[in-house]
Amino acid sequence: MKKEKFEGITHKIAEFLRMSSVHLNIRQISEELGNLNSAWNIINNKDEWTQINSPQRASASENRI
């Protein structure tokens, strides 16, 4: 599932680059690569984020106090 999402994002970036003129704006490329990196981090950390913020974990933390 993660691989398909990542491939979909890379396909969109590749399409953007193909459709752009030869005189690509470096800022646009940088933004697209930043978006790709952010998306990759979100995809990879989604399970971890869910576990950290799950109600069960919150309850366990409250019990320790």
Secondary structure by P-SEA (a helix, b strand, c coil): caaaaaaaaaaaaaaaaaaccccccaaaaaaaaaaaaaaaaaaaaaaaaaaaacaaaaaaaaaac
